[in-house]
């Protein structure tokens, strides 16, 4: 049996770190020519994401004009659309346009995804020009119109949300579910605002359920799909 090597009992030598001058030279060589620059690709995605709800709103505004709605009605509807379009811009810039790791804290983005749909529903129901009982709203022609309008809004919201998700596909390895929820928020708001311009009903139950709840549904859809689609 071989004898134990006495060198085995010696302590393992510690790694020698480079001196300050060498470290500074390494940093200077590795960072040469690197400057801060805006992420053009992310900004391009944000602009295209904004274009999708804008196109939806523009299309349904055109349909409202073709139907014969007065300019005063269309103008009043677009006035409210303008304020919520600014919210869409803020959601895109604050929630998606920055690279992962440099976006606002996850809890702030989650709060935005949860509270903005609630605020939107409260806004459209409190500013509605007509308020009827739920029993009258749910029966007859008004109930049928609410279902038809809700399905149309849901389909449009799914189309816009899918477009936004595809634009940001594979871009978030950290919080894809949250980013997906914000993409759904953009699609849901765009759909609800577009239908709000063209819809002839301004009753509170109608706009709250057939338009507003679609935003909530799109946030949930975006969160589910985003976990798979936005993960690199």
C-alpha positions as CSV (number, residue, x, y, z in Angstrom):
1,X,0.0,0.0,0.0
2,X,1.4,3.4,-1.0
3,X,2.3,5.9,1.6
4,X,0.2,9.1,1.8
5,X,1.6,12.1,0.0
6,X,2.5,14.8,2.5
7,X,1.5,17.4,0.0
8,X,-2.1,16.3,0.4
9,X,-2.2,17.9,3.9
10,X,-1.2,21.3,2.6
11,X,-4.0,24.0,2.4
12,X,-5.4,24.6,-1.0
13,X,-3.9,27.8,-2.4
14,X,-6.2,30.8,-2.7
15,X,-6.9,32.2,-6.1
16,X,-4.8,35.3,-6.9
17,X,-7.0,38.3,-7.9
18,X,-5.6,40.7,-10.4
19,X,-4.4,44.0,-9.1
20,X,-6.3,47.3,-9.5
21,X,-4.3,48.3,-12.5
22,X,-4.9,45.0,-14.2
23,X,-8.7,45.0,-13.3
24,X,-9.0,48.6,-14.7
25,X,-7.3,47.5,-17.9
26,X,-9.6,44.5,-18.3
27,X,-12.7,46.7,-17.8
28,X,-11.4,49.3,-20.2
29,X,-10.8,46.7,-22.9
30,X,-14.1,44.9,-22.4
31,X,-16.2,48.1,-22.4
32,X,-14.4,49.9,-25.1
33,X,-17.0,51.4,-27.6
34,X,-20.0,50.5,-25.5
35,X,-22.4,53.3,-25.0
36,X,-25.9,53.5,-23.6
37,X,-28.4,53.4,-26.4
38,X,-32.2,53.0,-26.6
39,X,-33.6,49.6,-27.4
40,X,-35.0,50.4,-30.8
41,X,-36.5,46.9,-31.2
42,X,-38.5,47.2,-28.0
43,X,-39.7,50.7,-28.9
44,X,-40.7,49.4,-32.3
45,X,-42.7,46.6,-30.7
46,X,-44.4,49.1,-28.4
47,X,-45.4,51.3,-31.3
48,X,-46.8,48.4,-33.2
49,X,-48.6,47.2,-30.1
50,X,-50.2,50.7,-29.8
51,X,-51.2,50.6,-33.5
52,X,-53.4,47.5,-33.0
53,X,-55.9,49.1,-30.6
54,X,-55.7,52.4,-32.6
55,X,-56.7,50.6,-35.7
56,X,-59.6,48.9,-33.9
57,X,-60.8,52.2,-32.6
58,X,-60.5,53.8,-36.0
59,X,-62.4,51.0,-37.7
60,X,-65.4,51.2,-35.4
61,X,-65.4,55.0,-35.4
62,X,-65.7,54.8,-39.2
63,X,-68.5,52.3,-38.8
64,X,-70.3,54.6,-36.4
65,X,-70.0,57.4,-38.9
66,X,-71.3,55.2,-41.7
67,X,-74.3,54.2,-39.6
68,X,-75.2,57.9,-39.3
69,X,-74.2,58.8,-35.8
70,X,-74.0,62.5,-35.3
71,X,-70.6,64.2,-35.0
72,X,-71.4,65.3,-31.5
73,X,-72.0,61.7,-30.3
74,X,-68.8,60.4,-32.0
75,X,-66.8,63.4,-30.7
76,X,-68.0,62.8,-27.1
77,X,-67.1,59.1,-27.4
78,X,-63.6,59.9,-28.7
79,X,-63.1,62.3,-25.9
80,X,-63.2,59.5,-23.4
81,X,-61.2,57.3,-25.7
82,X,-58.4,59.8,-25.7
83,X,-57.9,59.6,-21.9
84,X,-57.8,55.8,-21.9
85,X,-55.6,55.7,-24.9
86,X,-53.0,57.5,-22.8
87,X,-53.4,54.7,-20.2
88,X,-52.6,52.2,-22.9
89,X,-49.5,54.1,-23.9
90,X,-48.4,54.2,-20.2
91,X,-49.0,50.4,-19.9
92,X,-46.9,49.7,-23.0
93,X,-44.1,52.0,-22.0
94,X,-43.9,51.2,-18.3
95,X,-44.9,47.6,-18.4
96,X,-43.4,46.2,-21.6
97,X,-41.0,48.5,-23.4
98,X,-38.1,48.3,-21.0
99,X,-35.9,45.2,-21.1
100,X,-36.6,42.4,-18.5
101,X,-34.8,43.3,-15.2
102,X,-35.2,47.0,-15.9
103,X,-39.0,47.2,-15.8
104,X,-40.9,48.5,-12.8
105,X,-41.1,46.1,-9.9
106,X,-43.3,43.0,-10.4
107,X,-45.8,44.0,-7.7
108,X,-46.4,47.4,-9.3
109,X,-47.1,45.7,-12.7
110,X,-49.4,43.2,-11.0
111,X,-51.3,46.0,-9.3
112,X,-51.7,47.8,-12.6
113,X,-53.0,44.7,-14.3
114,X,-55.5,44.2,-11.5
115,X,-56.7,47.7,-10.7
116,X,-56.9,49.3,-14.2
117,X,-59.7,47.0,-15.4
118,X,-61.7,47.7,-12.2
119,X,-61.2,51.4,-12.7
120,X,-62.3,51.1,-16.3
121,X,-65.5,49.3,-15.4
122,X,-66.2,51.9,-12.7
123,X,-65.6,54.7,-15.2
124,X,-67.8,53.4,-18.0
125,X,-70.7,52.5,-15.6
126,X,-70.7,55.8,-13.7
127,X,-70.5,57.9,-16.9
128,X,-73.2,55.9,-18.7
129,X,-76.1,58.1,-19.9
130,X,-78.8,55.6,-18.9
131,X,-79.3,53.4,-15.8
132,X,-81.9,50.6,-15.8
133,X,-82.7,47.7,-13.5
134,X,-80.8,44.5,-14.1
135,X,-84.1,42.6,-14.7
136,X,-85.0,45.0,-17.6
137,X,-81.5,44.8,-19.0
138,X,-81.3,41.0,-19.0
139,X,-84.5,40.3,-20.9
140,X,-85.8,40.7,-24.4
141,X,-84.1,42.7,-27.1
142,X,-81.7,44.4,-24.6
143,X,-80.5,41.1,-23.3
144,X,-79.9,39.7,-26.8
145,X,-78.1,42.9,-27.8
146,X,-75.9,42.6,-24.7
147,X,-74.9,39.1,-25.6
148,X,-74.2,39.9,-29.2
149,X,-72.2,43.0,-28.3
150,X,-70.3,41.1,-25.6
151,X,-69.3,38.3,-28.0
152,X,-68.2,40.9,-30.6
153,X,-66.1,42.7,-28.0
154,X,-64.6,39.5,-26.8
155,X,-63.6,38.4,-30.3
156,X,-62.0,41.7,-31.1
157,X,-60.2,41.7,-27.7
158,X,-58.8,38.3,-28.4
159,X,-57.6,39.4,-31.9
160,X,-55.8,42.5,-30.5
161,X,-54.5,40.6,-27.5
162,X,-53.1,37.9,-29.7
163,X,-51.4,40.4,-31.9
164,X,-49.8,42.2,-28.9
165,X,-48.6,38.8,-27.5
166,X,-47.1,37.8,-30.8
167,X,-45.2,41.1,-31.0
168,X,-43.6,40.4,-27.6
169,X,-43.1,36.7,-28.1
170,X,-40.1,35.2,-26.4
171,X,-39.1,38.6,-24.7
172,X,-39.6,38.0,-21.0
173,X,-37.7,35.2,-19.2
174,X,-38.5,36.7,-15.7
175,X,-42.2,37.5,-15.5
176,X,-44.0,36.3,-18.7
177,X,-47.3,35.9,-16.9
178,X,-47.3,39.5,-15.7
179,X,-46.2,40.8,-19.1
180,X,-48.9,38.7,-20.8
181,X,-51.5,40.2,-18.4
182,X,-50.4,43.7,-19.5
183,X,-50.6,42.7,-23.1
184,X,-54.2,41.4,-22.5
185,X,-54.9,44.7,-20.8
186,X,-53.9,46.6,-23.9
187,X,-56.0,44.3,-26.1
188,X,-59.0,44.4,-23.8
189,X,-59.0,48.2,-23.4
190,X,-58.6,48.6,-27.2
191,X,-61.5,46.4,-27.8
192,X,-63.8,47.9,-25.2
193,X,-63.0,51.5,-26.4
194,X,-63.6,50.6,-30.0
195,X,-67.0,49.0,-29.3
196,X,-67.9,51.8,-27.0
197,X,-67.6,54.3,-29.9
198,X,-69.9,52.3,-32.3
199,X,-72.3,50.7,-29.8
200,X,-75.7,52.4,-29.7
201,X,-76.4,51.4,-26.1
202,X,-75.1,53.6,-23.3
203,X,-76.9,51.8,-20.5
204,X,-74.8,51.1,-17.4
205,X,-75.4,47.4,-17.2
206,X,-74.7,47.0,-20.9
207,X,-71.4,48.8,-21.0
208,X,-70.2,47.3,-17.7
209,X,-70.9,43.7,-18.6
210,X,-70.7,43.6,-22.4
211,X,-67.7,45.9,-22.7
212,X,-66.0,46.3,-19.3
213,X,-65.8,42.6,-18.3
214,X,-64.1,41.8,-21.6
215,X,-61.1,43.8,-20.3
216,X,-60.9,41.6,-17.2
217,X,-61.2,38.5,-19.4
218,X,-58.4,39.6,-21.7
219,X,-56.1,40.2,-18.7
220,X,-56.7,36.6,-17.6
221,X,-56.2,35.3,-21.1
222,X,-53.0,37.3,-21.5
223,X,-51.6,36.0,-18.2
224,X,-52.3,32.4,-19.2
225,X,-51.0,32.5,-22.7
226,X,-48.1,34.8,-21.8
227,X,-46.5,32.2,-19.6
228,X,-45.9,30.1,-22.6
229,X,-45.7,32.6,-25.5
230,X,-43.5,35.2,-23.9
231,X,-41.0,32.8,-22.3
232,X,-37.8,32.6,-24.5
